[in-house]
Amino acid sequence: MRTMKRRLRAEFEERRVSRPFAARQRAASDLAGWILSAPFRLEYDVTVAAYVPFGSEPGSVALLDALADRGVTVLVPVVPAGEPTALDWVRYDGSDSLARGRWGLLEPTGDHLGRDAIRAATVIFVPAYAVDKSGTRLGRGAGYYDRTLAGSTAETVAVIYDDELVESLPAAPHDVRVGWALTPDGGFQQLG
């Protein structure tokens, strides 16, 4: 199964990198635009966890700003040092509060809230290479999000390109399923 997942990651990464820059920018704008019609309550007293896209991942800081503009408290992960474990979380206070962290990822520079801070989130946006119609998510492979999401009752949304919502993906017993996909053209789509 590891070999198959590794091959799929490489295929999806190759497709992402080959997308024209203008198409990626348009997709990022469309993804942020869907926040206005989210099927979840996203208002002033809600906490949401999201992430800053890296490399060829779909989306942009505009999605975080769209959430913050609604008055939502936005938590963004910080990758802890050492072996893969659950992610730490920091409140997002705008793009000026981001700096390069581990592996060159943009991470917030505010006070670390700890790994349990995510329990306050009612919606969690997660990165993925692909997701299938049953909610199986293909991530980067280190297991940070599977460890973070274990036991969560939040609505979990994989942010992907439209062609990355597929019929089926291989799943391991520890893989945590997501309930939703968010794509540039299709918007929020319930899975399962």
C-alpha positions as CSV (number, residue, x, y, z in Angstrom):
1,M,0.0,0.0,0.0
2,R,2.9,2.4,0.8
3,T,4.3,2.0,-2.7
4,M,0.8,2.7,-4.2
5,K,0.3,5.8,-2.1
6,R,3.8,7.1,-2.9
7,R,3.1,6.6,-6.6
8,L,-0.2,8.4,-6.4
9,R,1.4,11.3,-4.5
10,A,4.0,11.7,-7.2
11,E,1.3,11.6,-9.9
12,F,-0.9,14.3,-8.2
13,E,2.2,16.4,-7.5
14,E,3.2,16.3,-11.1
15,R,-0.2,17.3,-12.2
16,R,-0.3,20.2,-9.7
17,V,3.1,21.5,-10.7
18,S,2.2,21.4,-14.4
19,R,-0.9,23.7,-13.9
20,P,-0.3,27.1,-15.3
21,F,0.2,29.8,-12.7
22,A,-2.8,31.8,-13.8
23,A,-5.0,28.7,-13.4
24,R,-3.7,28.2,-9.8
25,Q,-4.3,31.8,-9.0
26,R,-7.9,31.6,-10.3
27,A,-8.5,28.4,-8.3
28,A,-7.2,30.1,-5.2
29,S,-9.6,33.0,-5.7
30,D,-12.5,30.6,-6.3
31,L,-11.7,28.6,-3.2
32,A,-11.7,31.7,-1.0
33,G,-15.0,32.8,-2.6
34,W,-16.8,29.7,-1.5
35,I,-16.4,30.7,2.1
36,L,-19.4,33.0,1.7
37,S,-21.7,30.0,0.9
38,A,-20.2,27.5,3.3
39,P,-22.6,24.9,4.6
40,F,-21.3,25.5,8.1
41,R,-21.9,28.4,10.5
42,L,-18.9,30.7,10.1
43,E,-19.5,33.7,12.3
44,Y,-17.9,35.8,15.0
45,D,-18.0,33.2,17.8
46,V,-16.7,30.2,15.7
47,T,-13.2,28.8,15.7
48,V,-11.9,27.3,12.5
49,A,-8.6,25.5,11.8
50,A,-7.0,26.0,8.4
51,Y,-3.5,26.0,6.9
52,V,-1.3,28.1,4.6
53,P,-0.9,26.2,1.3
54,F,2.6,25.2,0.4
55,G,4.1,24.8,-3.1
56,S,1.6,23.6,-5.6
57,E,-1.2,23.0,-3.0
58,P,-4.5,24.7,-4.0
59,G,-5.6,27.8,-2.2
60,S,-3.9,30.8,-0.7
61,V,-3.9,33.1,2.3
62,A,-7.0,34.6,0.7
63,L,-9.0,31.7,2.2
64,L,-7.7,32.5,5.7
65,D,-8.5,36.1,5.2
66,A,-12.0,35.3,3.9
67,L,-12.6,33.4,7.2
68,A,-11.1,36.1,9.3
69,D,-13.2,38.8,7.5
70,R,-16.3,36.9,8.8
71,G,-15.0,37.4,12.3
72,V,-14.0,33.7,12.7
73,T,-11.1,32.8,14.9
74,V,-8.7,31.1,12.6
75,L,-6.1,28.7,13.9
76,V,-3.1,27.7,11.7
77,P,-0.7,24.9,12.4
78,V,2.9,25.0,13.4
79,V,4.9,21.8,12.7
80,P,6.6,20.7,16.0
81,A,10.3,19.7,15.9
82,G,11.2,16.1,16.0
83,E,9.3,13.0,14.7
84,P,5.8,13.4,13.2
85,T,3.2,14.1,15.9
86,A,0.0,16.1,16.3
87,L,0.3,19.7,15.1
88,D,0.6,22.7,17.4
89,W,-1.7,25.7,16.7
90,V,-1.4,29.5,16.6
91,R,-4.0,32.1,16.0
92,Y,-3.9,33.7,12.5
93,D,-3.5,37.4,12.6
94,G,-3.1,38.2,8.9
95,S,-0.4,37.5,6.4
96,D,2.1,39.9,8.1
97,S,2.1,37.5,11.1
98,L,3.5,34.6,9.0
99,A,7.1,33.6,8.8
100,R,9.0,30.6,7.3
101,G,9.1,27.7,9.7
102,R,10.0,24.0,9.4
103,W,10.6,22.8,5.9
104,G,10.0,26.4,4.6
105,L,6.3,26.4,5.5
106,L,4.7,29.7,6.3
107,E,3.5,29.6,9.9
108,P,2.1,32.1,12.3
109,T,4.5,33.7,14.7
110,G,2.1,34.4,17.6
111,D,1.7,32.5,20.9
112,H,1.6,28.7,20.6
113,L,-1.7,27.4,21.9
114,G,-0.8,23.7,22.0
115,R,-1.9,20.6,20.3
116,D,-5.3,20.6,22.0
117,A,-6.3,24.0,20.7
118,I,-7.8,22.4,17.7
119,R,-10.5,20.9,19.9
120,A,-12.1,24.3,19.9
121,A,-12.5,24.2,16.1
122,T,-15.9,23.3,14.6
123,V,-14.5,23.2,11.1
124,I,-11.1,22.1,10.0
125,F,-9.7,22.7,6.5
126,V,-6.9,20.2,5.7
127,P,-4.5,19.8,2.8
128,A,-4.7,16.8,0.6
129,Y,-3.3,15.5,-2.7
130,A,-6.7,13.9,-3.3
131,V,-9.8,12.6,-1.6
132,D,-12.3,10.0,-2.6
133,K,-16.0,10.0,-2.5
134,S,-16.0,8.0,0.8
135,G,-13.8,10.6,2.5
136,T,-10.4,8.8,2.3
137,R,-7.7,11.5,2.1
138,L,-4.3,11.2,0.5
139,G,-2.0,13.5,2.4
140,R,1.8,14.0,2.1
141,G,2.4,10.8,4.1
142,A,4.0,11.8,7.4
143,G,0.7,11.5,9.3
144,Y,0.6,14.9,11.0
145,Y,-3.0,15.4,10.2
146,D,-4.1,11.9,11.0
147,R,-2.6,12.3,14.4
148,T,-4.2,15.7,14.8
149,L,-7.7,14.7,13.6
150,A,-8.0,11.5,15.6
151,G,-11.1,11.8,17.8
152,S,-12.1,15.1,16.4
153,T,-15.9,15.8,15.9
154,A,-15.3,18.9,13.8
155,E,-16.5,19.1,10.2
156,T,-13.3,18.3,8.2
157,V,-12.8,19.7,4.7
158,A,-10.1,18.6,2.3
159,V,-9.1,21.5,0.0
160,I,-8.3,20.1,-3.5
161,Y,-8.5,20.8,-7.2
162,D,-11.6,19.5,-8.9
163,D,-9.8,16.6,-10.7
164,E,-8.5,15.4,-7.3
165,L,-11.9,14.3,-6.1
166,V,-11.7,10.6,-7.2
167,E,-13.8,7.4,-7.0
168,S,-11.4,5.6,-4.6
169,L,-8.1,5.8,-2.8
170,P,-6.1,3.2,-0.8
171,A,-6.7,3.5,2.9
172,A,-4.8,2.3,5.9
173,P,-6.5,1.6,9.3
174,H,-5.0,4.8,10.8
175,D,-6.2,7.1,8.0
176,V,-8.8,9.6,9.3
177,R,-11.6,10.2,6.8
178,V,-12.8,13.7,6.0
179,G,-16.5,14.6,5.6
180,W,-16.2,17.3,2.9
181,A,-14.2,18.4,-0.1
182,L,-13.8,22.0,-1.2
183,T,-12.9,22.4,-4.9
184,P,-12.6,25.6,-7.0
185,D,-15.5,24.8,-9.4
186,G,-17.6,22.5,-7.2
187,G,-17.4,24.3,-3.9
188,F,-18.3,22.3,-0.8
189,Q,-19.2,18.7,-1.5
190,Q,-20.2,16.3,1.2
191,L,-18.5,12.9,1.1
192,G,-19.3,9.5,2.5
